[in-house]
């Protein structure tokens, strides 16, 4: 789960959106996604990325349709996360592109749909995630708008234990 507080995104969603308009994504949210959610946890508890290991973090939202009742956005992004500034020398890394769709009600700035997929090449392992295949391999992460009525969706993400670092990931 990627936790986003309402105050972090509501002010960035315009009530009067126009097709083609780009909407900025707050740096705190961008780096939170990169550092704490683009991790390979398929073999155990993954190491999170440090701020310095985020080599590239680009993401933008573009309005594709806008009516009085709904705004549709396309999300595109790219991240490069590596344990070394030279990706070829990095013991662990993730070179990934993100694609997604977000919908919201402009009058309330309420999200009604969020679907994002991150697909790319992952390599390496952490102290608690041994047994990785050698070399780069395809890896994907999916995000969707959680239903708060389901108790499982109210469990905080593992990285929240990092304390205030989770909500201030751009530092």
Secondary structure as GFF3:
##gff-version 3
##sequence-region A 1 171
A	DSSP	alpha_helix	6	9	.	.	.	ID=ss1
A	DSSP	three_ten_helix	10	12	.	.	.	ID=ss2
A	DSSP	beta_strand	22	23	.	.	.	ID=ss3
A	DSSP	alpha_helix	27	37	.	.	.	ID=ss4
A	DSSP	three_ten_helix	51	53	.	.	.	ID=ss5
A	DSSP	beta_strand	54	66	.	.	.	ID=ss6
A	DSSP	beta_strand	71	82	.	.	.	ID=ss7
A	DSSP	three_ten_helix	87	89	.	.	.	ID=ss8
A	DSSP	beta_strand	93	105	.	.	.	ID=ss9
A	DSSP	beta_strand	110	123	.	.	.	ID=ss10
A	DSSP	beta_strand	137	144	.	.	.	ID=ss11
A	DSSP	three_ten_helix	151	154	.	.	.	ID=ss12
A	DSSP	three_ten_helix	158	162	.	.	.	ID=ss13
A	DSSP	alpha_helix	164	167	.	.	.	ID=ss14
###
